[in-house]
Amino acid sequence: EVQLVESGGGLIQPGGSLRLSCAASGFTVSNSYMTWVRQAPGKGLEWVSVIYGGSGTYYADSVKGRFTISRDNSKNTLYLQMNSLRAEDTAVYYCARLGRSSSGYHYFDYWGQGTLVTVSS
Amino acid sequence: QTVVTQEPSFSVSPGGTVTLTCGLSSGSVSTSHYSSWYQQTPGQAPRTLIYSTNTRSSGVPDRFSGSILGNKATLTITGAQADDESDYYCVLYMGSGIWVFGGGTKLTVL
């Protein structure tokens, strides 16, 4: 059974740093495309970042230069390092796997339950 | 920057049919956008409904269907039920590793 469990959220002051973790089971993160998606309180979903099976990484403009996605294959865990945090980064952060359909199209097939990050003084 | 558009809200009667749309502020949605749809209830993680434009995820009832009509991706619910009352999100692949979610549609069943 595929499971994704996020951790590392909490209250952090503006300008601070935080690292989120997403422990995966039931599949291997090293062979998978993995993403982070966030949701500000009362708002919609926002794609944040993706890491491909190689080492390619991509970011939304809103976090580029401040957030870094990475993974530890030995721990089967995905990370999101968040620096220079702002109030507008306050959100529930979900990790999700990008699965691939039989026709080759990617989609968000498994989601974690999310971890809340609150940026406030 | 391209915006993915969805109706902010929609209402449907129990047993009725509703079609939600997912468009682009500039241009048309095509299969190359890998359109997919997700259902979310308050406090819960999103649930995958439709991917590759029109493929239902495992366990999703066949009253949910997806397509591309005109220049938009669509999610149709046929025979809406009370527990379909949720937020619905589409997401499109923009190329170069970038994905963009629509703003979501709040569906009311009454």
Interface residues (C-beta under 8 A of the other chain):
Chain A: T35 V37 G44 L45 E46 W47 V50 Y52 G56 T57 Y58 A60 D61 Y94 A96 G99 S101 S103 Y105 H106 Y107 F108 D109 Y110 W111 G112 Q113 G114
Chain B: Q1 T31 Y34 S36 Y38 Q40 A45 P46 R47 T48 Y51 S52 T53 T55 S57 D87 Y89 V91 Y93 S96 G97 I98 W99 V100 F101 G102 G103 G104
